[in-house]
Amino acid sequence: MMVGEQPGDQEDLQGHPFVGPAGRELDKALAGAGLDRGKVYITNVVKHFKNEPRGKRRLHKRPNRYEVDRCRWWLDQEMSLVKPDLILALGATAAQLLMGKTVVLSRLRGQVLQMPDGHRAMVTTHPSSILRMPDQESRHQARAALVEDLKAAVRAAASS
């Protein structure tokens, strides 16, 4: 199971997680790790797209603690139905909610963690972070790191 922060503009319009630019990055990383997207349950912590209108565009706005807490019920229901062997948090917001504390992704990447509710989890960067890299080489490195995290998550899930 993979958990991101919140839907983006395209996800909100289409009603499915990770179908916009960040979803295309996730698809590239999944392919690089040899994973079939159809075999992974993908969702978001927050179920609505919080945004700030700028002309004709709707720009992402980080959800606040109240919004994250209000949506926790849905995520708990998804986890109880999916019964994941491992939950991979995509980004700091998802990691913080799942772990119940502030998480430094760079320190915890690649480690299997125990969530307060007993689930096993790992953390990685959100695929949208690749889109914000300043140049092609940085994007390539960030994508390769995400692929390695996905491979590590597969190994960890298989060892449960």
DSSP file (Angstrom, degrees, kcal/mol; ACC not computed):
  #  RESIDUE AA STRUCTURE BP1 BP2  ACC     N-H-->O    O-->H-N    N-H-->O    O-->H-N    TCO  KAPPA ALPHA  PHI   PSI    X-CA   Y-CA   Z-CA
    1    1 A M              0   0    0      0, 0.0    87,-3.2     0, 0.0     2,-0.4   0.000 360.0 360.0 360.0 135.4    0.0    0.0    0.0
    2    2 A M  E     -ab  42  88A   0     39,-2.9    41,-2.3    85,-0.2     2,-0.5  -0.953 360.0-164.9-117.6 138.2    1.3    3.5   -0.9
    3    3 A V  E     -ab  43  89A   0     85,-2.4    87,-3.4    -2,-0.4    41,-0.3  -0.978   7.5-178.0-128.0 120.2    0.0    6.6    0.8
    4    4 A G  E     -a   44   0A   0     39,-2.5    41,-2.3    -2,-0.5    42,-0.1  -0.267  36.5-100.8-100.0-168.3    0.6   10.1   -0.5
    5    5 A E  S    S-     0   0    0      1,-0.3    41,-3.0    85,-0.2    40,-0.2   0.982  78.6 -39.8 -81.7 -65.4   -0.4   13.5    0.8
    6    6 A Q        -     0   0    0     39,-0.2    -1,-0.3    38,-0.1    41,-0.2  -0.969  68.7 -76.1-158.5 162.5   -3.5   14.7   -1.1
    7    7 A P        -     0   0    0      0, 0.0    43,-0.2     0, 0.0     2,-0.1  -0.339  43.7-141.6 -63.0 148.9   -4.9   14.7   -4.6
    8    8 A G     >  -     0   0    0     41,-0.1     4,-2.6    52,-0.1     5,-0.2  -0.301  40.0 -78.7 -93.7-171.5   -3.5   17.2   -7.0
    9    9 A D  H  > S+     0   0    0      1,-0.2     4,-2.1     2,-0.2     5,-0.2   0.935 131.6  41.8 -57.6 -51.3   -5.4   19.1   -9.6
   10   10 A Q  H  > S+     0   0    0      1,-0.2     4,-2.6     2,-0.2     5,-0.2   0.882 114.0  52.4 -67.2 -37.7   -5.7   16.2  -12.1
   11   11 A E  H  >>S+     0   0    0      1,-0.2     4,-2.3     2,-0.2     5,-0.8   0.907 110.1  49.3 -63.3 -41.1   -6.4   13.7   -9.4
   12   12 A D  H  <5S+     0   0    0     -4,-2.6    -2,-0.2     1,-0.2    -1,-0.2   0.914 114.0  45.3 -63.5 -43.4   -9.2   15.9   -8.1
   13   13 A L  H  <5S+     0   0    0     -4,-2.1    -2,-0.2    -5,-0.2    -1,-0.2   0.872 121.7  37.0 -69.0 -37.2  -10.7   16.3  -11.6
   14   14 A Q  H  <5S-     0   0    0     -4,-2.6    -2,-0.2     2,-0.2    -1,-0.2   0.661 101.1-128.9 -92.2 -17.2  -10.4   12.6  -12.5
   15   15 A G  T  <5S+     0   0    0     -4,-2.3    -3,-0.2    -5,-0.2    -4,-0.1   0.711  72.9 100.8  79.1  20.3  -11.3   11.1   -9.0
   16   16 A H  S   <S-     0   0    0     -5,-0.8     3,-0.5    -6,-0.2    -1,-0.2  -0.988  73.0-109.0-136.7 146.4   -8.2    8.8   -8.8
   17   17 A P  S    S+     0   0    0      0, 0.0    25,-0.1     0, 0.0    27,-0.0  -0.457  90.7   6.7 -76.2 146.4   -4.9    9.2   -7.0
   18   18 A F  S    S+     0   0    0     -2,-0.1     9,-0.1     1,-0.1     8,-0.0   0.897  81.8 124.3  55.2  53.5   -1.6    9.8   -8.8
   19   19 A V        +     0   0    0     -3,-0.5    -1,-0.1     4,-0.1     0, 0.0   0.394  59.2  68.3-115.6  -2.3   -2.9   10.3  -12.3
   20   20 A G  S  > S-     0   0    0      4,-0.0     4,-2.0     0, 0.0     5,-0.2   0.019 114.4 -55.2 -96.1-154.0   -1.4   13.7  -12.9
   21   21 A P  H  > S+     0   0    0      0, 0.0     4,-1.7     0, 0.0     5,-0.1   0.885 138.4  48.8 -57.1 -42.9    2.3   14.7  -13.3
   22   22 A A  H  > S+     0   0    0      1,-0.2     4,-2.5     2,-0.2     5,-0.1   0.866 109.2  54.8 -65.8 -34.4    3.3   13.2  -10.0
   23   23 A G  H  > S+     0   0    0      2,-0.2     4,-2.6     1,-0.2    -1,-0.2   0.863 104.7  52.7 -65.6 -36.5    1.5   10.0  -11.0
   24   24 A R  H  X S+     0   0    0     -4,-2.0     4,-2.0     2,-0.2    -1,-0.2   0.892 109.8  48.9 -66.1 -38.2    3.5    9.8  -14.2
   25   25 A E  H  X S+     0   0    0     -4,-1.7     4,-2.3     2,-0.2    -2,-0.2   0.917 111.2  49.8 -65.1 -42.3    6.7   10.1  -12.1
   26   26 A L  H  X S+     0   0    0     -4,-2.5     4,-3.0     1,-0.2    -2,-0.2   0.913 108.7  53.0 -62.1 -41.8    5.4    7.3   -9.9
   27   27 A D  H  X S+     0   0    0     -4,-2.6     4,-2.5     1,-0.2    -1,-0.2   0.902 108.6  49.8 -60.0 -41.8    4.6    5.2  -12.9
   28   28 A K  H  X S+     0   0    0     -4,-2.0     4,-2.4     2,-0.2    -1,-0.2   0.921 113.2  46.4 -62.2 -43.4    8.2    5.6  -14.2
   29   29 A A  H  X S+     0   0    0     -4,-2.3     4,-1.7     2,-0.2    -2,-0.2   0.913 111.4  51.0 -67.2 -42.2    9.5    4.6  -10.8
   30   30 A L  H  <>S+     0   0    0     -4,-3.0     5,-3.0     1,-0.2     4,-0.4   0.924 111.6  48.1 -59.8 -44.4    7.2    1.6  -10.5
   31   31 A A  H ><5S+     0   0    0     -4,-2.5     3,-1.2     1,-0.2    -2,-0.2   0.914 109.6  52.8 -62.1 -42.7    8.3    0.4  -13.9
   32   32 A G  H 3<5S+     0   0    0     -4,-2.4    -1,-0.2     1,-0.3    -2,-0.2   0.793 111.4  46.6 -62.6 -28.6   11.9    0.9  -13.0
   33   33 A A  T 3<5S-     0   0    0     -4,-1.7    -1,-0.3    -3,-0.2    -2,-0.2   0.444 116.3-115.1 -91.9  -1.6   11.4   -1.2   -9.9
   34   34 A G  T < 5 +     0   0    0     -3,-1.2     2,-0.4    -4,-0.4    -3,-0.2   0.795  66.2 145.9  73.9  28.2    9.5   -3.9  -11.9
   35   35 A L      < -     0   0    0     -5,-3.0     2,-0.7    -6,-0.2    -1,-0.2  -0.812  48.4-135.1-103.4 140.3    6.2   -3.3  -10.1
   36   36 A D    >   -     0   0    0     -2,-0.4     3,-2.4     1,-0.1     4,-0.2  -0.834  11.1-148.3 -90.0 116.1    2.8   -3.6  -11.6
   37   37 A R  G >  S+     0   0    0     -2,-0.7     3,-1.7     1,-0.3    -1,-0.1   0.823  95.5  65.3 -55.1 -32.7    0.7   -0.5  -10.5
   38   38 A G  G 3  S+     0   0    0      1,-0.3    -1,-0.3    -3,-0.1    -2,-0.0   0.627  97.8  54.5 -67.1 -12.4   -2.4   -2.7  -10.5
   39   39 A K  G <  S+     0   0    0     -3,-2.4     2,-0.4     2,-0.0    -1,-0.3   0.343  98.0  75.3-102.1   5.5   -1.0   -4.8   -7.7
   40   40 A V  S <  S-     0   0    0     -3,-1.7     2,-0.6    -4,-0.2    -5,-0.0  -0.969  76.0-135.3-120.4 131.0   -0.4   -1.9   -5.4
   41   41 A Y        -     0   0    0     -2,-0.4   -39,-2.9    41,-0.0     2,-0.4  -0.760  27.8-169.2 -83.8 123.5   -3.2    0.0   -3.5
   42   42 A I  E     +a    2   0A   0     -2,-0.6     2,-0.2   -41,-0.2   -39,-0.2  -0.959  18.1 143.3-120.8 130.3   -2.5    3.7   -3.8
   43   43 A T  E     -a    3   0A   0    -41,-2.3   -39,-2.5    -2,-0.4     2,-0.3  -0.816  37.4-115.2-147.5-175.7   -4.3    6.4   -1.8
   44   44 A N  E     -a    4   0A   0    -41,-0.3   -39,-0.2    -2,-0.2   -38,-0.1  -0.936  15.8-130.8-129.6 154.0   -3.8    9.7   -0.1
   45   45 A V  S    S+     0   0    0    -41,-2.3     2,-0.4    -2,-0.3    30,-0.3   0.966 101.1  45.2 -64.0 -54.8   -4.0   10.9    3.5
   46   46 A V  S    S-     0   0    0    -41,-3.0    -1,-0.1   -42,-0.1    22,-0.1  -0.764  72.5-157.8 -94.9 137.1   -6.2   13.8    2.7
   47   47 A K        +     0   0    0     -2,-0.4     2,-0.3   -41,-0.2    -1,-0.1   0.522  68.2  64.1 -96.8  -6.4   -9.1   13.1    0.3
   48   48 A H  S    S-     0   0    0    -41,-0.0     2,-0.9     2,-0.0    -2,-0.1  -0.830  83.4-113.6-117.3 157.8   -9.8   16.6   -1.1
   49   49 A F        -     0   0    0     -2,-0.3     2,-0.6   -43,-0.1   -41,-0.1  -0.789  26.4-159.4 -92.4 104.5   -7.6   18.9   -3.1
   50   50 A K        +     0   0    0     -2,-0.9    11,-2.2    11,-0.2     2,-0.3  -0.747  30.1 158.4 -83.0 124.8   -6.7   21.9   -1.1
   51   51 A N  E     -E   60   0B   0     -2,-0.6     9,-0.2     9,-0.2     7,-0.0  -0.921  43.2-133.5-146.5 167.4   -5.8   24.7   -3.5
   52   52 A E  E     -E   59   0B   0      7,-2.4     7,-2.3    -2,-0.3     2,-0.1  -0.984  32.8-125.5-124.6 117.1   -5.4   28.3   -4.1
   53   53 A P  E     +E   58   0B   0      0, 0.0     2,-0.4     0, 0.0     5,-0.2  -0.410  27.8 179.0 -65.2 133.2   -6.8   29.7   -7.4
   54   54 A R  E >   -E   57   0B   0      3,-3.1     3,-2.0    -2,-0.1     2,-0.4  -0.832  63.9 -60.4-133.4  94.7   -4.3   31.6   -9.5
   55   55 A G  T 3  S-     0   0    0     -2,-0.4    -1,-0.1     1,-0.3     0, 0.0  -0.543 119.7 -17.7  66.0-124.4   -6.1   32.7  -12.7
   56   56 A K  T 3  S+     0   0    0     -2,-0.4    -1,-0.3    -3,-0.1     2,-0.2   0.522 125.4  86.3 -88.9  -6.8   -7.3   29.6  -14.5
   57   57 A R  E <   -E   54   0B   0     -3,-2.0    -3,-3.1    -5,-0.0     2,-0.6  -0.620  65.9-146.0 -96.4 153.9   -4.9   27.4  -12.4
   58   58 A R  E     -E   53   0B   0     -5,-0.2     2,-0.4    -2,-0.2   -49,-0.2  -0.965  21.1-154.9-116.3 111.5   -5.5   25.7   -9.1
   59   59 A L  E     -E   52   0B   0     -7,-2.3    -7,-2.4    -2,-0.6    -2,-0.0  -0.711  23.4-103.2 -94.0 137.3   -2.2   25.6   -7.1
   60   60 A H  E     -E   51   0B   0     -2,-0.4     2,-0.4    -9,-0.2    -9,-0.2  -0.209  33.8-167.0 -53.7 137.8   -1.6   23.0   -4.4
   61   61 A K        -     0   0    0    -11,-2.2   -11,-0.2   -10,-0.0    -1,-0.0  -0.999  29.0-108.6-131.0 130.0   -1.8   24.2   -0.9
   62   62 A R        -     0   0    0     -2,-0.4     2,-0.1     1,-0.1   -11,-0.0  -0.293  35.2-117.3 -60.7 133.2   -0.5   22.1    2.0
   63   63 A P        -     0   0    0      0, 0.0     2,-0.1     0, 0.0    -1,-0.1  -0.394  28.4-126.5 -68.5 148.9   -3.3   20.6    4.2
   64   64 A N     >  -     0   0    0      1,-0.1     4,-2.2    -2,-0.1     5,-0.2  -0.390  28.5 -96.7 -89.7 174.2   -3.4   21.7    7.8
   65   65 A R  H  > S+     0   0    0      1,-0.2     4,-3.0     2,-0.2     5,-0.2   0.878 122.7  54.8 -59.6 -41.2   -3.4   19.4   10.8
   66   66 A Y  H  > S+     0   0    0      1,-0.2     4,-2.5     2,-0.2    -1,-0.2   0.929 109.4  46.9 -59.2 -46.4   -7.2   19.6   11.2
   67   67 A E  H  > S+     0   0    0      2,-0.2     4,-1.4     1,-0.2    -1,-0.2   0.895 113.2  48.9 -64.5 -40.4   -7.7   18.5    7.6
   68   68 A V  H  X S+     0   0    0     -4,-2.2     4,-0.6     1,-0.2     3,-0.3   0.939 113.0  47.3 -63.1 -47.2   -5.3   15.7    8.0
   69   69 A D  H >< S+     0   0    0     -4,-3.0     3,-0.8     1,-0.2     4,-0.4   0.880 108.7  54.8 -63.2 -38.7   -6.9   14.5   11.2
   70   70 A R  H 3< S+     0   0    0     -4,-2.5     3,-0.4     1,-0.2     4,-0.2   0.814 110.3  46.5 -64.7 -30.5  -10.4   14.7    9.7
   71   71 A C  H >X S+     0   0    0     -4,-1.4     4,-1.5    -3,-0.3     3,-0.6   0.528  85.8  91.1 -89.6  -6.6   -9.4   12.4    6.9
   72   72 A R  H <X S+     0   0    0     -3,-0.8     4,-2.8    -4,-0.6     5,-0.2   0.851  77.7  64.1 -58.5 -35.4   -7.7    9.8    9.1
   73   73 A W  H 3> S+     0   0    0     -4,-0.4     4,-2.0    -3,-0.4    -1,-0.2   0.913 102.7  47.7 -55.3 -45.6  -10.9    7.9    9.4
   74   74 A W  H <> S+     0   0    0     -3,-0.6     4,-2.4    -4,-0.2    -1,-0.2   0.914 111.5  49.9 -64.5 -42.8  -11.0    7.1    5.7
   75   75 A L  H  X S+     0   0    0     -4,-1.5     4,-2.6   -30,-0.3    -2,-0.2   0.915 109.1  52.0 -63.0 -42.3   -7.3    6.0    5.7
   76   76 A D  H  X S+     0   0    0     -4,-2.8     4,-2.1     1,-0.2    -1,-0.2   0.900 109.7  50.0 -59.6 -40.5   -7.9    3.7    8.7
   77   77 A Q  H  X S+     0   0    0     -4,-2.0     4,-1.8    -5,-0.2    -2,-0.2   0.915 110.1  50.2 -64.3 -42.7  -10.8    2.1    6.8
   78   78 A E  H  X S+     0   0    0     -4,-2.4     4,-2.9     1,-0.2     5,-0.3   0.924 110.5  49.6 -61.2 -44.3   -8.7    1.6    3.7
   79   79 A M  H  X S+     0   0    0     -4,-2.6     4,-2.3     1,-0.2    -1,-0.2   0.882 109.6  51.3 -64.2 -37.2   -5.9    0.0    5.8
   80   80 A S  H  < S+     0   0    0     -4,-2.1    -1,-0.2    -5,-0.2    -2,-0.2   0.840 115.6  42.0 -69.8 -30.7   -8.4   -2.4    7.5
   81   81 A L  H  < S+     0   0    0     -4,-1.8    -2,-0.2    -5,-0.2    -1,-0.2   0.886 119.8  41.3 -79.7 -40.5   -9.8   -3.5    4.1
   82   82 A V  H  < S-     0   0    0     -4,-2.9    -2,-0.2    -5,-0.2    -3,-0.2   0.844  83.9-158.7 -77.2 -34.4   -6.5   -3.8    2.2
   83   83 A K     <  -     0   0    0     -4,-2.3    -3,-0.1    -5,-0.3    -4,-0.1   0.964  20.7-154.9  52.1  59.6   -4.6   -5.4    5.1
   84   84 A P        -     0   0    0      0, 0.0    36,-0.2     0, 0.0     3,-0.1  -0.309  23.7-145.5 -69.5 145.9   -1.2   -4.3    3.7
   85   85 A D  S    S+     0   0    0      1,-0.3     2,-0.3    34,-0.1    35,-0.3   0.788  90.7   4.7 -71.9 -29.4    2.0   -6.2    4.4
   86   86 A L        -     0   0    0     33,-0.1     2,-0.5     2,-0.0    -1,-0.3  -0.984  66.6-144.3-155.7 143.1    3.8   -2.9    4.3
   87   87 A I  E     - c   0 121A   0     33,-2.0    35,-2.3    -2,-0.3     2,-0.7  -0.963  12.0-156.3-113.6 126.4    2.7    0.8    3.9
   88   88 A L  E     -bc   2 122A   0    -87,-3.2   -85,-2.4    -2,-0.5     2,-0.5  -0.903  10.4-147.3-104.0 114.5    5.0    3.1    1.9
   89   89 A A  E     -bc   3 123A   0     33,-3.0    35,-2.1    -2,-0.7     2,-1.0  -0.700   5.2-151.4 -82.0 123.9    4.6    6.7    2.9
   90   90 A L  E     - c   0 124A   0    -87,-3.4     4,-0.3    -2,-0.5   -85,-0.2  -0.808  64.2 -11.1 -98.0  95.1    5.1    9.0   -0.1
   91   91 A G  S  > S-     0   0    0     33,-2.9     4,-2.2    -2,-1.0     5,-0.1  -0.162  88.3 -72.6 101.2 165.3    6.4   12.3    1.4
   92   92 A A  H  > S+     0   0    0      1,-0.2     4,-3.0     2,-0.2     5,-0.2   0.855 122.5  55.8 -66.9 -39.5    6.7   13.9    4.8
   93   93 A T  H  > S+     0   0    0      1,-0.2     4,-2.0     2,-0.2    -1,-0.2   0.942 112.7  42.3 -61.6 -46.8    3.0   14.7    5.3
   94   94 A A  H  > S+     0   0    0     -4,-0.3     4,-2.6     2,-0.2     5,-0.2   0.916 115.1  51.0 -64.6 -42.9    2.0   11.0    4.8
   95   95 A A  H  X S+     0   0    0     -4,-2.2     4,-2.7     1,-0.2     6,-0.3   0.914 109.8  49.7 -61.9 -43.2    5.0    9.8    6.9
   96   96 A Q  H  X>S+     0   0    0     -4,-3.0     4,-1.5     2,-0.2     5,-0.7   0.904 112.5  46.8 -64.4 -41.3    4.2   12.1    9.8
   97   97 A L  H  <5S+     0   0    0     -4,-2.0    -2,-0.2    -5,-0.2    -1,-0.2   0.947 115.9  44.5 -65.3 -47.0    0.5   11.0    9.9
   98   98 A L  H  <5S+     0   0    0     -4,-2.6    19,-0.3     1,-0.2    -2,-0.2   0.879 120.2  40.0 -66.5 -37.8    1.3    7.3    9.7
   99   99 A M  H  <5S-     0   0    0     -4,-2.7    -1,-0.2     2,-0.2    -2,-0.2   0.639 101.2-130.9 -88.4 -14.3    4.2    7.5   12.3
  100  100 A G  T  <5S+     0   0    0     -4,-1.5     2,-0.3    -5,-0.2    -3,-0.2   0.696  78.1  62.5  74.6  17.9    2.4    9.9   14.6
  101  101 A K  S   <S-     0   0    0     -5,-0.7    -2,-0.2    -6,-0.3    -1,-0.2  -0.972  99.2 -67.1-161.0 168.3    5.4   12.2   14.8
  102  102 A T        -     0   0    0     -2,-0.3     2,-0.4    -3,-0.1    -9,-0.1  -0.435  52.2-159.6 -64.4 135.8    7.7   14.4   12.8
  103  103 A V        -     0   0    0    -11,-0.2     2,-0.8    -2,-0.1    -7,-0.1  -0.969  17.2-150.4-125.0 133.0    9.7   12.3   10.4
  104  104 A V    >>  -     0   0    0     -2,-0.4     4,-1.3     1,-0.2     3,-1.2  -0.892  13.2-160.2-100.7 106.0   13.0   13.2    8.6
  105  105 A L  H 3> S+     0   0    0     -2,-0.8     4,-1.9     1,-0.3     3,-0.4   0.870  86.0  58.7 -56.4 -42.0   12.7   11.2    5.4
  106  106 A S  H 34 S+     0   0    0      1,-0.2    -1,-0.3     2,-0.2    19,-0.0   0.786 109.2  45.6 -62.9 -26.4   16.5   11.4    4.6
  107  107 A R  H <4 S+     0   0    0     -3,-1.2    -1,-0.2     1,-0.1    -2,-0.2   0.769 120.1  37.4 -84.2 -27.0   17.2    9.6    8.0
  108  108 A L  H >< S+     0   0    0     -4,-1.3     3,-2.0    -3,-0.4    15,-0.4   0.516  79.8 123.2-108.2  -6.5   14.6    6.9    7.7
  109  109 A R  T 3< S+     0   0    0     -4,-1.9    15,-0.1     1,-0.3     3,-0.1  -0.295  80.3  19.3 -56.8 137.7   14.6    6.0    4.0
  110  110 A G  T 3  S+     0   0    0     13,-0.6     2,-0.4     1,-0.3    -1,-0.3   0.339 100.4 112.4  86.5  -7.6   15.2    2.3    3.5
  111  111 A Q    <   -     0   0    0     -3,-2.0     2,-0.6    12,-0.2    12,-0.3  -0.781  67.0-128.3-101.1 142.3   14.3    1.3    7.0
  112  112 A V        -     0   0    0     -2,-0.4     2,-0.3    10,-0.1    10,-0.2  -0.795  34.6-166.5 -85.8 126.0   11.3   -0.8    8.0
  113  113 A L  E     -D  121   0A   0      8,-3.6     8,-2.6    -2,-0.6     2,-0.6  -0.774  20.1-126.1-114.6 156.0    9.5    1.1   10.8
  114  114 A Q  E     -D  120   0A   0     -2,-0.3     6,-0.2     6,-0.2     5,-0.1  -0.910  23.9-143.9-103.1 119.8    6.7    0.2   13.2
  115  115 A M    >   -     0   0    0      4,-3.2     3,-2.2    -2,-0.6   -16,-0.2  -0.432  27.3-109.3 -75.6 156.4    3.7    2.4   13.1
  116  116 A P  T 3  S+     0   0    0      0, 0.0    -1,-0.1     0, 0.0   -17,-0.1   0.800 120.6  54.7 -56.3 -28.9    1.9    3.1   16.4
  117  117 A D  T 3  S-     0   0    0    -19,-0.3   -18,-0.0     2,-0.1    -2,-0.0   0.429 124.2-102.9 -86.7   2.6   -1.0    0.9   15.2
  118  118 A G  S <  S+     0   0    0     -3,-2.2    -1,-0.0     1,-0.3     2,-0.0   0.209  77.7 132.7  99.5 -15.5    1.3   -2.0   14.6
  119  119 A H        -     0   0    0     -5,-0.1    -4,-3.2     1,-0.1     2,-0.4  -0.333  57.6-120.4 -66.0 151.1    1.5   -1.8   10.8
  120  120 A R  E     + D   0 114A   0    -35,-0.3   -33,-2.0   -36,-0.2     2,-0.3  -0.757  40.5 175.9 -90.6 141.3    5.0   -2.0    9.2
  121  121 A A  E     -cD  87 113A   0     -8,-2.6    -8,-3.6    -2,-0.4     2,-0.3  -0.947  23.5-164.3-143.9 161.5    5.9    1.0    7.1
  122  122 A M  E     -c   88   0A   0    -35,-2.3   -33,-3.0    -2,-0.3     2,-0.3  -0.927  18.2-139.2-136.8 163.1    8.7    2.6    5.1
  123  123 A V  E     +c   89   0A   0    -15,-0.4   -13,-0.6   -12,-0.3     2,-0.3  -0.932  24.1 159.6-127.0 150.8    9.1    6.2    3.9
  124  124 A T  E     -c   90   0A   0    -35,-2.1   -33,-2.9    -2,-0.3   -29,-0.1  -0.923  45.0 -75.1-152.2 176.0   10.3    7.8    0.7
  125  125 A T        -     0   0    0     -2,-0.3     5,-0.0   -35,-0.2     0, 0.0  -0.359  51.2-102.2 -74.0 158.7   10.0   11.1   -1.1
  126  126 A H    >   -     0   0    0    -36,-0.2     3,-2.2     1,-0.1     4,-0.4  -0.631  27.9-123.8 -77.8 138.9    6.8   12.1   -2.8
  127  127 A P  T >> S+     0   0    0      0, 0.0     3,-1.3     0, 0.0     4,-0.7   0.779 108.2  68.7 -55.7 -26.6    7.1   11.7   -6.6
  128  128 A S  H 3> S+     0   0    0      1,-0.3     4,-0.8     2,-0.2     3,-0.4   0.760  84.6  70.7 -65.2 -22.3    6.2   15.3   -7.1
  129  129 A S  H <4 S+     0   0    0     -3,-2.2     3,-0.5     1,-0.2     4,-0.3   0.821  90.7  60.1 -63.8 -28.4    9.5   16.3   -5.6
  130  130 A I  H X4 S+     0   0    0     -3,-1.3     3,-1.3    -4,-0.4    -1,-0.2   0.882  99.4  56.7 -63.6 -37.8   11.2   15.0   -8.8
  131  131 A L  H 3< S+     0   0    0     -4,-0.7    -1,-0.2    -3,-0.4    -2,-0.2   0.753 104.0  53.6 -66.2 -24.0    9.2   17.6  -10.7
  132  132 A R  T 3< S+     0   0    0     -4,-0.8    -1,-0.3    -3,-0.5    -2,-0.2   0.433  78.6 120.0 -92.8   0.8   10.7   20.4   -8.6
  133  133 A M    <   -     0   0    0     -3,-1.3     6,-0.1    -4,-0.3    -3,-0.0  -0.385  67.1-129.6 -66.3 145.1   14.3   19.4   -9.2
  134  134 A P  S    S+     0   0    0      0, 0.0     2,-0.3     0, 0.0    -1,-0.1   0.716  78.7  13.6 -73.6 -20.9   16.3   22.2  -10.9
  135  135 A D  S  > S-     0   0    0      1,-0.1     4,-2.2     0, 0.0     5,-0.2  -0.938  79.8 -98.5-150.9 170.6   17.9   20.1  -13.7
  136  136 A Q  H  > S+     0   0    0     -2,-0.3     4,-2.6     1,-0.2     5,-0.2   0.877 118.2  53.1 -60.9 -42.1   17.7   16.8  -15.6
  137  137 A E  H  > S+     0   0    0      1,-0.2     4,-2.4     2,-0.2    -1,-0.2   0.913 109.8  48.4 -62.9 -42.7   20.6   15.2  -13.6
  138  138 A S  H  > S+     0   0    0      2,-0.2     4,-2.5     1,-0.2    -1,-0.2   0.907 111.8  49.8 -63.7 -41.4   18.9   16.0  -10.3
  139  139 A R  H  X S+     0   0    0     -4,-2.2     4,-2.6     2,-0.2    -2,-0.2   0.909 110.1  51.1 -63.0 -41.6   15.6   14.6  -11.6
  140  140 A H  H  X S+     0   0    0     -4,-2.6     4,-2.4     2,-0.2    -2,-0.2   0.927 112.1  46.3 -61.0 -45.8   17.4   11.4  -12.7
  141  141 A Q  H  X S+     0   0    0     -4,-2.4     4,-2.2     2,-0.2    -2,-0.2   0.909 113.3  48.8 -64.1 -42.8   19.1   11.0   -9.3
  142  142 A A  H  X S+     0   0    0     -4,-2.5     4,-2.0     2,-0.2    -1,-0.2   0.901 112.2  48.6 -65.1 -40.6   15.8   11.6   -7.4
  143  143 A R  H  X S+     0   0    0     -4,-2.6     4,-2.4     2,-0.2    -2,-0.2   0.908 110.6  51.2 -65.4 -41.4   14.0    9.1   -9.7
  144  144 A A  H  X S+     0   0    0     -4,-2.4     4,-2.2     1,-0.2    -2,-0.2   0.885 109.3  51.0 -62.9 -38.9   16.7    6.5   -9.2
  145  145 A A  H  X S+     0   0    0     -4,-2.2     4,-2.1     2,-0.2    -1,-0.2   0.896 109.6  49.9 -66.0 -39.3   16.5    6.9   -5.4
  146  146 A L  H  X S+     0   0    0     -4,-2.0     4,-2.3     2,-0.2    -2,-0.2   0.907 109.0  52.2 -64.4 -41.6   12.7    6.5   -5.5
  147  147 A V  H  X S+     0   0    0     -4,-2.4     4,-2.3     1,-0.2    -2,-0.2   0.922 109.4  49.6 -59.5 -44.6   13.2    3.3   -7.6
  148  148 A E  H  X S+     0   0    0     -4,-2.2     4,-2.3     1,-0.2    -1,-0.2   0.891 109.8  51.1 -63.3 -39.2   15.6    1.9   -5.0
  149  149 A D  H  X S+     0   0    0     -4,-2.1     4,-2.2     2,-0.2    -1,-0.2   0.892 109.4  50.6 -64.7 -38.7   13.1    2.7   -2.2
  150  150 A L  H  X S+     0   0    0     -4,-2.3     4,-2.1     2,-0.2    -2,-0.2   0.909 110.3  49.4 -64.6 -41.8   10.4    0.9   -4.1
  151  151 A K  H  X S+     0   0    0     -4,-2.3     4,-2.3     1,-0.2    -2,-0.2   0.910 110.7  50.4 -62.8 -41.7   12.6   -2.1   -4.5
  152  152 A A  H  X S+     0   0    0     -4,-2.3     4,-2.5     1,-0.2    -2,-0.2   0.884 109.1  51.8 -63.7 -38.2   13.5   -2.1   -0.8
  153  153 A A  H  X S+     0   0    0     -4,-2.2     4,-2.7     2,-0.2    -1,-0.2   0.892 107.9  51.7 -65.9 -39.3    9.7   -1.9    0.0
  154  154 A V  H  X S+     0   0    0     -4,-2.1     4,-2.2     2,-0.2    -2,-0.2   0.936 111.5  47.1 -61.0 -46.2    9.1   -4.9   -2.2
  155  155 A R  H  X S+     0   0    0     -4,-2.3     4,-1.2     1,-0.2    -2,-0.2   0.916 113.5  48.3 -62.2 -42.5   11.8   -6.9   -0.4
  156  156 A A  H  < S+     0   0    0     -4,-2.5     3,-0.3     1,-0.2    -2,-0.2   0.901 111.3  49.4 -66.4 -40.4   10.5   -5.8    3.0
  157  157 A A  H >< S+     0   0    0     -4,-2.7     3,-1.2     1,-0.2    -1,-0.2   0.887 109.4  52.6 -65.6 -37.7    6.9   -6.7    2.2
  158  158 A A  H 3< S+     0   0    0     -4,-2.2    -1,-0.2     1,-0.2    -2,-0.2   0.758 104.4  57.2 -69.2 -23.5    8.0  -10.1    0.9
  159  159 A S  T 3<        0   0    0     -4,-1.2    -1,-0.2    -3,-0.3    -2,-0.2   0.409 360.0 360.0 -88.9   3.7    9.8  -10.8    4.2
  160  160 A S    <         0   0    0     -3,-1.2    -1,-0.2    -4,-0.2    -2,-0.1   0.486 360.0 360.0 -84.8 360.0    6.7  -10.3    6.3
